[in-house]
Amino acid sequence: MPAPVSPKPSAPAAAPVAMFGLTLQQGDGPGLDVSAIAANSPYAGKMQRGDVIIRVNGAQPPAPGQLFALIRREGTAEVLLNRNGRSIFLTMNLPQQQGDE
């Protein structure tokens, strides 16, 4: 008799990535969850904890670290957020040097 097959463990959730006072992590579905935002973040007042980034420059969002790398490289990214069922367009600009990294 063959040995029983163990269920395949699910992949561990990706660790949150923080930069510019903003903490993002891969969501359960497509999108990046805003899991925390510092009061002194340049994105405070524009993004809120619980927002989900569903598009970046018109495409599916990359991994959190890749989004921050894109902003560093390009200086800006156009994002579409889902906030409690509402769509919000936002430009994420590269913040001025703040020593927050």
C-alpha positions as CSV (number, residue, x, y, z in Angstrom):
1,M,0.0,0.0,0.0
2,P,1.4,3.4,-1.0
3,A,2.3,5.9,1.8
4,P,-0.4,8.5,2.5
5,V,0.2,11.8,0.7
6,S,0.5,14.8,3.0
7,P,-1.3,18.0,2.0
8,K,1.0,20.4,0.3
9,P,1.8,23.3,2.8
10,S,0.6,26.6,1.6
11,A,3.3,29.1,0.7
12,P,4.1,31.4,3.6
13,A,2.8,35.0,3.3
14,A,5.5,37.4,2.0
15,A,6.9,39.5,4.7
16,P,5.8,43.2,4.8
17,V,8.2,45.7,3.2
18,A,8.5,49.2,4.6
19,M,9.9,52.3,3.0
20,F,9.0,56.0,2.9
21,G,6.9,55.5,6.1
22,L,4.7,53.1,4.2
23,T,4.4,49.3,4.9
24,L,3.1,47.1,2.1
25,Q,2.5,43.4,1.9
26,Q,1.2,41.0,-0.7
27,G,-2.6,40.6,-0.2
28,D,-4.6,37.5,-0.3
29,G,-5.8,38.4,-3.8
30,P,-4.2,40.4,-6.5
31,G,-3.0,43.6,-5.0
32,L,-0.8,45.1,-2.3
33,D,-2.2,45.7,1.1
34,V,-1.3,49.0,2.9
35,S,-0.7,47.5,6.4
36,A,0.7,50.5,8.1
37,I,1.5,54.2,7.4
38,A,3.6,56.5,9.6
39,A,2.1,59.9,10.6
40,N,5.2,61.5,9.1
41,S,5.1,59.6,5.8
42,P,4.7,61.6,2.6
43,Y,1.8,59.3,1.8
44,A,-0.1,60.0,5.1
45,G,-3.4,61.6,4.3
46,K,-3.3,60.2,0.8
47,M,-3.2,56.5,1.7
48,Q,-4.8,54.7,4.6
49,R,-4.2,51.4,6.4
50,G,-6.5,48.9,4.7
51,D,-6.1,50.4,1.2
52,V,-5.3,47.9,-1.5
53,I,-3.1,48.9,-4.4
54,I,-4.7,47.2,-7.4
55,R,-2.9,48.8,-10.4
56,V,0.5,50.4,-10.8
57,N,1.1,52.3,-14.1
58,G,-1.9,50.5,-15.6
59,A,-0.7,46.9,-14.8
60,Q,-1.0,44.5,-11.9
61,P,1.1,45.6,-9.0
62,P,4.6,44.1,-8.5
63,A,5.8,42.8,-5.2
64,P,6.1,45.5,-2.5
65,G,9.9,45.8,-2.8
66,Q,9.6,46.0,-6.6
67,L,7.1,48.9,-6.3
68,F,9.5,50.8,-4.0
69,A,12.4,50.1,-6.5
70,L,10.2,51.4,-9.3
71,I,9.5,54.6,-7.5
72,R,13.2,55.0,-6.7
73,R,14.2,54.4,-10.3
74,E,11.4,56.3,-12.1
75,G,10.7,58.9,-9.5
76,T,6.9,58.3,-9.7
77,A,4.2,55.7,-10.1
78,E,0.5,56.0,-10.9
79,V,-1.5,53.8,-8.6
80,L,-5.1,52.8,-8.4
81,L,-6.3,52.0,-4.8
82,N,-9.3,50.2,-3.6
83,R,-10.6,51.8,-0.4
84,N,-13.7,50.2,1.0
85,G,-15.0,49.5,-2.6
86,R,-14.1,52.9,-3.9
87,S,-11.4,53.5,-6.6
88,I,-8.9,56.2,-5.9
89,F,-6.2,57.2,-8.3
90,L,-2.9,58.5,-6.8
91,T,0.5,59.5,-7.9
92,M,3.3,58.1,-5.7
93,N,6.3,60.4,-6.0
94,L,9.8,59.8,-4.7
95,P,10.0,61.6,-1.4
96,Q,12.7,64.0,-0.7
97,Q,15.6,62.5,1.4
98,Q,14.2,62.1,4.9
99,G,16.5,59.5,6.4
100,D,13.5,57.1,6.8
101,E,15.1,54.1,5.2
